[in-house]
């Protein structure tokens, strides 16, 4: 089991000029479904194509073109819901959300308002201090993405790229359970990790495949507890939505800035307007985008071109039976099976590739030693070279070979680091490199003893000092290791030095 304390009592408190204030945050995360085809057409979803290359007649809203549901996208949404321990609705329906914008050729977006495919779920967010927060997920619904307007290619015109139009999105809507900027970023990071484990979204925020709308409001201490007791949102203050956040760092900064803006308004005697805002990272400020729309402003109604979506419980059960091991379960197993610390297990399970690499190295070996080498030596070197684990020049078998040589006393820890560098830069089998380059550790006690005797005989003054202060024995150990080129067995050297100094 993970050693976590479920914490509900540490909201972010921001001091205003007159009062202390607490933050209340809810998030709508838009996750692009990992699928080769779009939600309602067979057009490609490949990123980086030439503008308007991945556009079908359906995407372009040509007259008479009707949407056809992509079953795999539905399966991915169900898989996501199961991964978040959510209720799967066997019957759901699509609605039209009407608004007009150049990158939305239909003049409406096909979404799910009244009957989403996934109901209530949860995300356990670890805060890094031994505590965790449980963030409730209200719903997950499927919808199609819009296109992209481009304003910087011509001083007089804007252009529209419809490649993203119709790409399947999962909108994951949380309850207003998040209480601070750091927690908001941790929630998105945990959600992204789960989606990647499930294979339902690649989580690439830079490409816009995962982006968040952040709803921020402020309340006086104690008001959130009133909301929890009554579910009356009036206790939480007026919320503002910060749109299209695609950076964990910017999410934190935007929440902090928006909270202080709202506090200044309220303490100045004003009223916070419910609206949609954008965050400008260069100026570190939020600015108004438009007044916040309500459902009636979009004139939602059931899409007449799509029948209600009905799925079988047996199909859901099959998906559930084939879910992969998720991050929390994998972390708990690493702690239990390999004796890892909470921190090391968190680092190694941060993504699937790292976890798989570690397991391959640790198989049949000391788990803690394997973790130390993967995290400290390999990850450190990869970070220095800005290289991903999937492109590591050292394979799990090679790193395991280095560890085997240490465990068998064939090489010392110092030699092992030299060997790792050779394998990293030149490749090759660790055991063969050690043999060919004469890197084997000296375990012959006779040879080690001769080196110890020589160092002691040459340094009588240092011997006298060490006999008075045993801590100085380390100097002799260092000299012997230096004389043997670091190849002497350190344990044997320490024992012989201590024995000789005693006389």
N, C-alpha and C positions, 0 to 999 in steps of 0.2 A: 504494500500500500504506500501511496505517496504521503510523506510527512508534511501535510498542509493543514493550516487552520482556516476554516471558512470565515471570512471577515466581513462584517456588514457595518462596522462602526468607524471607518476611517475615511469619511468624505473629504474632498479637497476643500479647504477653507481659505477664502481670499478676504483679506482685510480691506474694507472700504474706508472712506473718510469718516463715516458715521457709524457703520455697523460691520459685523462679520457676515459673510455670505457663503453659501454652499453652492456647488455646481451640480447640475443634473443634466445628464447627457444621454441621448438616444441616437442610434446610428442606423442608417440604411446603406448597406454594403451591396454594390452591384458587382457581381462576379460573372465574368464571361464563361459560359459553359464550354468545356473542352469537347469539341465536336468538329468533324471535318466539314459538315454542312450546316446551313443556317436553320433557324427554328421552323420556318414555314416554306423553305425552298431548298433546292439541292445545290445552290451556289456555294462556292468555297469560302471558308473562313480564314484562309491563310493570311498571316500578317505580312505587310510590306509589299503587297502587289501594287502594280501601277494603278493610279486613281481610276475608279469606275470599271475595273476589270472583273471584279467578283460580284457582279450584279445580274440577277435574273429578271425576267419580266415581272415576276411577283414582287421582288424587292423594289423595282422601279414604279410599281403601281400602275402598270399598263392596263387599259380597260379590259375587263373580262377575266383577269388573272385572279385565281382563287388560292388562298393559303392551304397547305397540306402539312399537318403536324409531323415533326421529326420525332419518331419514337425514342431514339437514342437520347435526345435532349431531355425527354420526360424521364427516362431511366436515370440520367445523371442528377436530375433534381430530386428524385426519390432517394438515390444513393446519398446525396448531401443531407437530406432530412434525416435519414437513418443514422448518419454519422454524427448528427447533432442531437440525437436521442429525441427526435421530434415525432409528432403525430403525422402520419401519412393519410391524406384525404383520398379515399377511393373514388370520389366524384369531385371534379373541379370544373371550372368554366373560364372561358376567355371573354374579356370585355374590351370595348374600344374606348381609349382615352383620347379625347379630341383636342388637338391644339395644332396651330399652324406655324411651321417653321421651314425654311428652305431645305434643310437636310432631312425632312420627313415627307417624302413624296406622296404618301397616302392622305396626309392631313389628319392622321390619327395614329396612335400606337396601339398595337394589340398587347394587352396586359391582363392581369388577373386582380380584380379588386374585391369582389364579393365572395368568391369561392376559390381561394388559393390551393395549390397542390399540396403544400406542407403547412401544418399547423404549428403549435407551440413546441419549442425545444429549448436547449440550453448550451452555453459555452462556459467551461471552467477556465478562468483566467488566472494564471499564476503571476504573482507580483514580484517575485525574486527575493522576498524577505521571509519566505516560509509561510506566507499567507496566500489565499486565493479568493477570488471573487466569482460568484456565480451570476452570469449575465443571462437573463431569459431572452429567448428568441420568440417573437410574437408570431411570425409567419415567414414563409419563403414562397414567393410566386415567380412564375416564368413570364418573361416579356421579351419583346424584340428591341434591339438597340436601334438608335437613330444613326444617321450618317454624320459627316463632319464638315463643318463650314471652314473655309480657309481664307483668311483675310490679309495675309502678308505676301502674296505673290504678285499683286498688282496694286498700284496706288489708287486706282479708280474702281476696281471691281472686286467682288468676292467670288470664290469658287466653291463648289460642292463636290465632295467625294462620297459616293454611296456604298463603298466597299463594306463598311460596318453595318449598313442598314439591314435589319433582319437577323443579325447575329443574335443567338440566344443568350439572354441574361437571366441570372437568378438574383432577385432582389431579396436580401436577407435583412429583415427588419427586427431590430432589438427593442425591448422595453426600455424605458428611461432608467436603467439600473446602473449606469456608469457614472462614477462620482468624481472623476478627475482626468486631466490631460494624459497622464502616464497610463492610467487604466484604459483610456480610449485607444491609445496606440497599442497597448498589450492585447486588447480584445481583437483588434484588426489583425495583429500578427498571429495570434492563436487561431483565428478563423482561417487565415491564409494557410497556416500550417496544416490544419485539418483538411482543407480543400485539396491541397497538394497530395496529402497521403491518400485521399479518396480517388484522386485522379479526375476530379470534376471541374477544376479550374487551375490554370498554371500559376495564378497569383501574381503575374507580372504587372506591377503597378506602373512601371515606366511606360509600358505600351497601352495603358488604360484598361487592361484586362481585369483589374480589380481596383475599384475606386469607391469612395465613401462620401455620403452626404451626412453631415454631422449636425444634429439638433442640439442647441445649447440654450439652457435657461438658468436663472439664478433663483435661490430662495433663501429665506432666513433659516438659521439652525433650528431644527425641530419640525419645519414644514414638510420635509420629505417623509418623516415618520407619519405625519397626518395623511399624506397622499397614500402611503402604503396601507393605512388602516381604512381609508375611505375610497381609494382609487379615483379620487377627485383631482383632476389635473390642474384645477385652479390653485392648488397649494404650491404648484411648481413654478409659477411665473410664466410669462409669455416667452415662447421659444422662437429662436431664429435658426434657420437652416443654412449651413455653410456648404456650398455645392461643390461636387466633383473634386474631392481631395484624393490625391494619388501619391502621398508621401507620409510615412509615419511621423517624421519630424515635423512636417508642416501641419499635420493634424493636431499635434500637441501645441504648437505655436498659435494656431488659429483659435483653438478653444480658449487659451489663456487671454488672448487679445480681445476676443468677443465677450468673454465674461467681464473683463474690466470695462469695456464699452457699455455694457448693460448696467453695471453697477453705477457708473458715472451718471447715466441717464436717470435711473431710479432715485439715487441720492440727491440729484439735482432737481427733483420734483417732477420729472417727465415720465412718460409712459413708453415702454418698449413696444415697437410695432412688430407684429408677426410678419416676417418677410424672408425671402431667400437672399443670401449674401454670398459674395466671393471673397476669397482670401488672397491678398497680394503679398507674397513673401518678400519682395524687394522693399516694400514700405512697412512690412509687418503690420498690416491693418486689414480689416474686413470692410467691404463697401457694398452698398445695396445693389442688388441685381434686379429684383422685381418683388412686388407684394406676394406673400405666400398664398398660393392657390388652395382651395378646398376641393373636395371631390366633385361638388356640383359645378364648379367652374370648368371642369373638363367634360361635363355632360357624358359621364360614363353610361354605357348600356351594353347588354350582351352582344358579342359579335355574331351577326347573323350568318356569317360564312363558316363558322366553326361550331360543331355540335359539342355539348358538354363532354368532358373527357372522363371516361370511366375505366378504371384499372382493376385487375383482380388481386385479391389478397395473396393468392399463391405466387403471383409474379413478384409482389413486394417481398414475400418471404424468401424467394430465390435470391433476390438482390441482397437481402440482409444476410443470408447464409454465406455469401461470397465477399462480404466486406473485408478489407485488409485490416491488419492490426493498426489501431489508431495511436496517435502520439502519447496520450496518457498511459495507455496500456503498455506500450513499448517501453516507455520510461520506467514504469514500475517493474517490468520484467528485467530490464538492465540492472536496476538497483538490486533486485532480488537474486538474479542468476549470477551476476558478475561482481557483486559487492561494491558497486560504484557509489560515489557521493551523489547527492541530488544535483549539484552543479554539473558534474561530469556527464551524468545521464541526460541532463537538459541539453548540453552542447551537442552530444552525440545523436540525439533524436530530433535535433532542430529540423533536419530534412531527411528524406528517405535515403538519398545517396550516401550521406554520412553514416547513417545508422547501418546500412547494408555493408559499407566498407569496414566499419568497426567489427561487426559480427563475424565477417570473414577473417579478420585478423585475430580476433579473440577465440575463435573456435579451437578447443583443445589446449588453450594457453591460459596463463594468468590474466584475468579480466582487467585488474587494476593496472598491471604493467602495459597491457595492450592499449588501454584508455590513455595512459600517460604519453605513450609514443604517438598515438593518433592525434591527440589534442595539442600537445606541446611541440613535438617535432614536426609532424606532417602538416597539421593545420597552420602552424606558425610559418613554415616555409612556403606553403601555398599562398598564404595571405601576403607575404613579402613579394611574391612573384605575381600577385593578382591572378591566381589560377584557381579554377573550380575543382572540386574533388573528383568530378567525372573526368577531368583531364590530368589527373595526378600522374607524374612520371614514375611513381613508386606504386606497384600493385599491392594488394593485400597479401599475396603470397610472398613478395619480396620483403615487406615490412615484418611479416610473421617470421621469415627466415632470420632477420636481424635479432628479433626477440628470442628465437630458439637458441641462437649462438650465445646470447647473454645468459639464458637460463642454464645452459650446459657448462658455463664457466669457460667457454672457448674464447670469449673476448670480454673485456671490461666495459663498464658504462662509457668511459671516455673513448675507447676504440670504437664502440658501437655508434657514437655520434659521427666519428670520422667515416665509418663504413656507410652510414645512412647518407651522408653527403655524396659519397662516391656513387652509390646506387641511384640517388636522385639525379645527379648530373650525367652519369655515364651509363647507367643501367647495369644489368648483369645479375648473376646469382650470388647472394651474399656469402654463402659458404665457399664458393669457388674463389671469390675475390679475397677472402681472408687467407685461404691456402696459398694463392698465387703471390700475394703481396707480403706474406710473412707477418700477418697481423694477429696471429694467435697469441692468446694470453699465456704468460710464463707461469706454469703451475708447479714446476719442479722446485721443491722447497730448498734443495741444495743450492741451486743457482740463485734463488732469492736470498738465502741466508748469506751467501758469499757477498752479494751486493750490500746487504745490511751491515755486515762486518766491516766492509771497506769504508762505508760512510761513517760509521761510528769511530773507527780507528783514526780517520782523518779529521775528526772534529771533537777533541777531548773537552774543550771549553763548553761546547753546546751540550755535551753529554752531562756535564756537571749541573748545568742549568736545568736540563730536563729531569734529572733525578730529583731535584728540589721541587720542580713544578711539572708534574706529569702531562699537563696540557701542551707543553712544548714538544711532546713526542711527535706531534703532527709534522713538525719540520723535517724529521728524519724520514717519515713516510713519503713526504713530497720529494725529497732528494732521491730516495730509492726509485720512486716511480719515474722521475726524470732520467735517472741513470739507465733504467731499463726501457726507455722509450715509451713509457706508459703501458707496457705489456705485462708487468708483474701483477699477479692476483692481489688486489688491494686488501682482501681479508687476511691473506697469508702474510703480507707485509706488515700490517698492523699487529698481528699476533707476535711475529718475530721481533719487531722493534720493541714492543712492550716487554718481551721476555729478556732481550739483551740489555735493556736499560736497567732492569732490576738487578742484573749481575748474577 
